[in-house]
Amino acid sequence: MAAPAFDQAKQKNHERVSDLELNPATVELEFMGVYGVTAVMILMSLVVVVLESGCNGNNLCALVKTNGSGNESGVVSHLLEFVSDAKEYLVNWVLVDGFISYNVFATYCVYFSWLVALSYLLPGESVKGVKLRDGTFLKYKVNGFVSGVLTVSIVLADAFVNGPSKLMYVADNFKYFVSSTLVFSVLLALAVYLLSFRPVNGTKADDCKGKSGYSESKGALLLSATGNSGYFAYDYFMGRELNPRYFGLDIKYFCELRPGLIGWVLVNIAFIAKHYSNFGTISNAILLATGSQILYVFDALFLEKAVLTTMDITTEGFGFMLSMGDLCWVPAVYTLQARYLAYNNIELSPYFATFVLILSIAGYLIFRLSNLQKNNFRSSPTIDPKLYTYIETNAGSKLLVSGWWGLARHINYTGDWLLGLSQCLATGFGNPLTYFFSLYFLSLLLHRNYRDELKCKNKYGKDWDRYCSIVKYKFIPYLI
């Protein structure tokens, strides 16, 4: 950008930004670099396909079956049978039936387009995001909750009037919805990556690497600080552009909450309908597992503004990691409990059901209340010392050390994991496969904790050491 325009930007924001680097190159590569992210992309794609192959209406996701005489077969022999069934299912899916159903893919495209249209058409509050590194702010239209309520209401109303045939279609063709979301997310991430090289008003993002600049819709694109390495695989995975926007639609913000989370609810409803179709009743197990998940989704949509202060929005670019995670992984993996219970009529004892419910409520409250406190602290223009205790840092940020955040540095992760664990416990103990979500989520949160702490250590230096000396525990007070 020209110097006069940049000077105007400084005056407009009333701050010194002369040392700003608009698009610094990514030097330190995460996930063990190019080979690591390539392995992660392959592994993530395989996991969603394998989980569908191992848990569907054909093999019933059951751990213990009975032989012809009515006796239980051995666990080892059944596991071998289970693997054989899943392998045969996967081979038929890919080589015989066809990996993609064009009808299902078209259905998903219509669903995605429907939510895009709602984001434009429905009213919503205009909210300012956090300050970007060039001193500017982006605005976001908040109407995800209304979009979710309207979409789910239409689906339920159609099922009530015309019967559950459309829900049955989703449940019976779920493997094609998995493959459709996988292909769609891969293509979307590729399109966003290629478009990140487009010039804006004659200026390319690469031309501003290492230079001061000002974007606010008039200058070069802002690239992600974590996805600007110059290596295709790495930047494609991490996301090269920080805030990809086309025709007023912020792709990253839109995908973060809407298609995947609302799809999660719709798939759960489809498998509840399938459960009822199979057994003529609805068990307390499937109500507990899906009920807390549906609450979790609508809670996130209702408090949509809180996502604007998360790392996904403020730091990460939009690449395969977020595209596949938001659009495919969430509805494909997070619905595993509902899929299992759709074909297994499990009724929990009153005592165990009560325990699962209490754990679910406790996890939700820890997660939600801690995140609300953090978001209110970050977004408040003035901080009331009666409400918050914090330490000042040389980086200019304030680190909260009171309330939930005085108990543990990542107390919200603890609540999130406990909520997920309760959903797995609702499936009983007949199959370890239904606990995949809990184990995966634990590894995800531990890795995110590692990234958070490393970035904070680099950003705050000795101030971070001082903060850790005050808030000593990461997840559970007095334990860890």
Secondary structure by P-SEA (a helix, b strand, c coil): ccaaaaaaaaaaaccccccccccccccccccccaaaaaaaaaaaaaaaaaaaaaccccccccccccccccccccaaaaaaaaaaaaaaaaaaaccccccccaaaaaaaaaaaaaaaaaaacbbbbbbbcccccccbbbbbbccaaaaaaaaaaaaaaaaaaccaaaaaaaaaaaaaaaaaaaaaaaaaaaaaaaacccccccccccccccbbbbbccccccccccccccccaaaaaaaccccccccccccccccccccaaaaaaaaaaaaaaaaaaaacccccaaaaaaaaaaaaaaaaaaaacccccccccccccccccccccccccccccccaaaaaaaacccccccaaaaaaaaaaaaaaaaaaaaaaaaaaaaaaccccccccbbbbbccccbbbbccccccccccaaaaaaaaaaaaaaaaacccccccaaaaaaaaaaaaaaaaaaaaaaaaacaaaaaaaaaaaccccccccc
